[in-house]
Amino acid sequence: MRVKAFVAPVAVGVVAAGALVFWAFATRHTATPEVVEGWAGPNDTGTAISVHTSEDATDGNSYLIAGADWAGRDDVWHDGSVGPSCVGTDPSTRVRVRLGIVNVTPVEGGIGGQVVAWLRCLD
């Protein structure tokens, strides 16, 4: 008779655990970044860069890199909350880089657009 008293709570626990596992996998999101290479020129604080197709090109795309994890030429990864990155802060200097860019869709009044997930200095 005591077995019957435990069947219902155990069944509820199993269903709750299954629902929790399903929720964890159903709400998990991943993003595959678009990889972009080029020559980056930083702003004077090192928080943003313009990326160009060559070292002497004038047209390029601008990206905010503040907060993005980065690796220098030594392949050591650094926390993006500590700056500046390997690109530096000299706007007259260009560094060859590879970026991982994720397109973010705005949700509930938030902002979206292209976000630099990581940055690696090359050469």
C-alpha positions, 0 to 999 in steps of 0.5 A: 500500500505504501508503494501506491502512495509514492507512484503519483509523486514519482510520476509527477517528478518524471514528467516535470524533469522531462518538461525541464529537459525539453524546455532547456533544449527548445529555448537554447539558441546558437549562432554561426558567425559570418567570418570576415577578413580585411584590414582594420583601422581603429578609432582613437579609443580602440572601441570601433574599427573600419574594415577594408579589403586592402591596406590602402582601400578607402571604402570599408564597413564599420564595426563596434568591437568593444566587448568582443573577445579577441586574440592577438598574433600570439593566438592567446584569447583575451576577455573583450571587457578589457581593452583595447584589443590587438588592433590598438588605438592608432587610427593611422595604422591598419592591422589585418584581422578576421572577425566573427560577425553575428546578425542579431534580430531585435526582440522586445524593443532591443537593438539588433544588427551586426555584432562582432562576436570575436576578433583575431589579429593576423600576421 
